[in-house]
């Protein structure tokens, strides 16, 4: 039973890391300032972004197929162990980390806008990407530390 739970927990961490990394791979090339850095190689940026989207979508489908509902049906006891107080605590801490990084990113974008003008779209895009990715990475790290 313990090996099965470790296996499911490891798979959850790996899929979450793939999802967060693929989300970054999908979003970063579509940001306006990335196009300025890449100096006009839009076809490569579009290809990287599309690959990131496909990896993210595939990981999302895998996560949904092997996630909580699949585990509840196959083994309710394992599902209960995977949703214990430690996991809930790690989720709460990850939410706090995500909130902190979102505020920090907002402050950095604001400070950077004093020297380099940002459009509202650029600022919102960066802040939203950090708000999505930071809690996922934090949850994976916390799950690994507390495993």
C-alpha positions as CSV (number, residue, x, y, z in Angstrom):
1,X,0.0,0.0,0.0
2,X,2.8,2.4,0.9
3,X,4.6,1.8,-2.4
4,X,1.4,2.5,-4.3
5,X,0.9,5.8,-2.5
6,X,4.5,6.8,-3.1
7,X,4.1,6.0,-6.7
8,X,0.9,8.0,-7.1
9,X,2.5,10.9,-5.2
10,X,5.6,10.9,-7.3
11,X,3.5,10.7,-10.5
12,X,1.4,13.7,-9.3
13,X,4.6,15.7,-8.6
14,X,6.1,14.8,-12.0
15,X,2.9,15.7,-13.9
16,X,2.5,19.0,-12.0
17,X,6.2,19.9,-12.9
18,X,5.6,19.0,-16.5
19,X,2.4,21.1,-16.5
20,X,4.0,24.2,-14.9
21,X,7.1,24.0,-17.2
22,X,5.0,23.5,-20.3
23,X,2.8,26.4,-19.3
24,X,5.9,28.6,-19.1
25,X,7.1,27.2,-22.5
26,X,3.7,28.0,-23.9
27,X,3.3,31.5,-22.5
28,X,6.8,33.1,-22.6
29,X,7.2,33.1,-26.4
30,X,3.8,34.7,-26.8
31,X,4.7,37.7,-24.6
32,X,5.4,40.9,-26.5
33,X,8.7,41.7,-24.9
34,X,10.0,38.2,-25.8
35,X,9.5,39.1,-29.5
36,X,11.7,42.1,-29.0
37,X,14.4,39.9,-27.4
38,X,14.1,37.2,-30.0
39,X,14.5,39.8,-32.8
40,X,11.8,38.8,-35.2
41,X,12.1,35.0,-35.3
42,X,8.4,34.6,-34.8
43,X,8.0,31.3,-36.5
44,X,10.4,29.6,-34.0
45,X,8.7,31.4,-31.1
46,X,5.3,30.2,-32.4
47,X,6.5,26.7,-32.8
48,X,7.9,26.6,-29.2
49,X,4.7,28.1,-27.9
50,X,2.6,25.5,-29.7
51,X,4.8,22.7,-28.4
52,X,4.4,24.1,-24.9
53,X,0.6,24.2,-25.3
54,X,0.5,20.6,-26.6
55,X,2.7,19.3,-23.8
56,X,0.6,21.3,-21.2
57,X,-2.7,19.9,-22.7
58,X,-1.4,16.4,-22.7
59,X,-0.2,16.6,-19.1
60,X,-3.6,18.1,-18.1
61,X,-5.4,15.2,-19.7
62,X,-3.1,12.8,-18.0
63,X,-3.5,14.6,-14.7
64,X,-7.3,14.4,-15.0
65,X,-7.4,10.8,-16.1
66,X,-5.1,9.6,-13.2
67,X,-6.1,12.2,-10.7
68,X,-8.2,12.3,-7.6
69,X,-11.4,10.9,-9.1
70,X,-9.6,7.9,-10.7
71,X,-7.9,7.1,-7.4
72,X,-11.1,7.5,-5.4
73,X,-12.8,4.9,-7.6
74,X,-10.0,2.4,-7.6
75,X,-8.9,2.7,-3.9
76,X,-10.7,5.1,-1.6
77,X,-8.2,4.4,1.2
78,X,-5.3,5.5,-0.9
79,X,-7.2,8.6,-2.1
80,X,-7.8,9.5,1.6
81,X,-4.1,9.2,2.4
82,X,-3.2,11.3,-0.7
83,X,-5.6,14.1,0.6
84,X,-4.5,14.1,4.2
85,X,-3.7,17.1,6.4
86,X,-0.2,17.4,5.2
87,X,-1.3,17.7,1.6
88,X,-3.9,20.3,2.5
89,X,-1.2,22.2,4.5
90,X,1.1,22.1,1.5
91,X,-1.6,23.4,-0.7
92,X,-2.3,26.3,1.6
93,X,1.4,27.1,1.8
94,X,1.8,26.9,-1.9
95,X,-1.1,29.3,-2.3
96,X,0.6,31.7,0.1
97,X,3.9,31.4,-1.9
98,X,2.0,32.0,-5.1
99,X,0.3,35.1,-3.6
100,X,3.7,36.4,-2.4
101,X,5.4,35.9,-5.8
102,X,2.4,37.5,-7.5
103,X,2.8,40.6,-5.3
104,X,6.6,40.6,-5.7
105,X,6.2,40.3,-9.5
106,X,3.7,43.2,-9.5
107,X,6.1,45.3,-7.5
108,X,9.0,44.4,-9.8
109,X,7.0,45.2,-12.9
110,X,5.9,48.5,-11.4
111,X,9.5,49.4,-10.5
112,X,10.8,48.3,-14.0
113,X,8.1,50.4,-15.6
114,X,9.7,53.5,-14.2
115,X,12.8,52.8,-16.4
116,X,11.3,50.9,-19.3
117,X,7.7,51.4,-20.4
118,X,5.5,48.3,-20.2
119,X,2.1,48.0,-21.7
120,X,-0.7,46.8,-19.5
121,X,-1.0,43.6,-21.5
122,X,2.7,42.8,-20.9
123,X,2.4,43.5,-17.2
124,X,-0.8,41.5,-16.8
125,X,0.6,38.6,-18.8
126,X,3.8,38.4,-16.7
127,X,1.8,38.6,-13.4
128,X,-0.7,36.0,-14.5
129,X,2.0,33.5,-15.6
130,X,3.8,33.9,-12.2
131,X,0.5,33.6,-10.4
132,X,-0.2,30.2,-12.1
133,X,3.3,28.7,-12.0
134,X,4.6,29.7,-8.6
135,X,2.1,27.9,-6.5
136,X,2.5,24.7,-8.6
137,X,6.2,24.7,-8.2
138,X,5.9,25.5,-4.5
139,X,3.4,22.6,-4.0
140,X,5.8,20.2,-5.8
141,X,8.7,21.3,-3.7
142,X,6.7,21.1,-0.4
143,X,5.5,17.6,-1.3
144,X,9.0,16.5,-2.1
145,X,10.4,17.9,1.2
146,X,7.6,16.5,3.3
147,X,7.4,13.1,1.5
